[in-house]
Amino acid sequence: MQSRPTFSVEFFPPKDSAGESRLWASLEALVPYQPDFVSVTYGAGGSTRDRTIRITSEITKRTGIKTVAHLTCVGAMRDALIETLHSYRSAGITSVLALRGDPEGGPTSEWKRTEGGFDHADELVSLAREMDFEVGVAAFPDKHPASQDFEQDIKVLIEKERRGAKFATTQFFFGSEKYLQLRERLARENSKLPLIAGILPITNVKQLERMSILSGASIPHEISKRIKAVEADPSSVRAEGVSIATELSKQLLDSGVPGLHFYTMNSADSTIEIVKRIGLR
């Protein structure tokens, strides 16, 4: 086990060249803080797959940061997934995050299996392990947004571990008790899966509300109250968001979390400030 908690970041594929320039600038700003890895998401329905593969393939070459590539079931046949894994391998990528992925209408929309494809992320885990990739998976402290049963979520996570997953990264959450509940429940199943905690630095009120609905993450009343008190001033929202994420990160580090994974929303400023405040790097 590592002597210090891991520090990782997540980006989403930009929609245009200006957004891509901002992404590269943010990644370059993060380099001095030595992230253990960076991941790049797919859009809903796999809509940004080609751009994701291209950008993900360039990250380590341009920044030296290890890349963990997203891989999702949605909209892809098995042969296409194998082709994607070969593309990652050719780019020197050896780790993937295996996810079911969201249907085009979002995570609570009806799931429709692609003909010749997979229904569940555990099938992706098996495929990626067959091709000798290190595999990470997702975990949900607030339950998966399409799930009605926390216990079923636990069974799914244990099955992914049984098939060869080596770590889990959680959806973002805002109360350390959520993370501890998930970790303790996994421990009762004798799970050895390192549970990396997902942190979302709040920077935008509307964005927070939208992402909370999509992810199923609950916003505690006290945090909602703190953000609402400053929502008229964007700079104050960002400052309060940094303070909230810093407090949560400190609680998690004190509890022995193996790593912190920051959902950057393609901006490095808040993440860097939090990392410096908590002494992670």
Sequence and secondary structure as in RCSB ss.txt:
>XXXX:A:sequence
MQSRPTFSVEFFPPKDSAGESRLWASLEALVPYQPDFVSVTYGAGGSTRDRTIRITSEITKRTGIKTVAHLTCVG
AMRDALIETLHSYRSAGITSVLALRGDPEGGPTSEWKRTEGGFDHADELVSLAREMDFEVGVAAFPDKHPASQDF
EQDIKVLIEKERRGAKFATTQFFFGSEKYLQLRERLARENSKLPLIAGILPITNVKQLERMSILSGASIPHEISK
RIKAVEADPSSVRAEGVSIATELSKQLLDSGVPGLHFYTMNSADSTIEIVKRIGLR
>XXXX:A:secstr
  SS EEEEEE   SSHHHHHHHHHHHHHHGGG  SEEEE   GGGTTHHHHHHHHHHHHHHH   EEEEEE TT
 BHHHHHHHHHHHHHTT  EEEEE    TT TTS     TTB SSHHHHHHHHHHTT EEEEEE TT  TT S H
HHHHHHHHHHHHTT  EEEEEE S HHHHHHHHHHHHHTT    EEEEE     HHHHHHHHHHH     HHHHH
HHHTTTT HHHHHHHHHHHHHHHHHHHHHTT SEEEEE TT  HHHHHHHHHHT  
